[in-house]
Amino acid sequence: MIPLFAVVQMIGAGILAVVGVALLLMAAIALLRFPDLFTRAHALTLISGAGAMCVLAALGVAHPEPA
């Protein structure tokens, strides 16, 4: 039987990964939709940074062993 902590850990990692991928997808859509360079750069840096942090946090939650 799988321990409850492992199940909660994997669910949390999955949620973080899905949120991160959704944020990265929104950054890609913003890059195509916004009209000028400055609004594109602003949206891309904010959203893609948050998306990358969520994906890396999901990796850290899923595999907590030290390197």
PyMOL commands that set and color helices and strands:
alter all, ss='L'
color gray80, all
select helices_A, chain A and resi 4-33+37-62
alter helices_A, ss='H'
color red, helices_A
deselect
rebuild
show_as cartoon
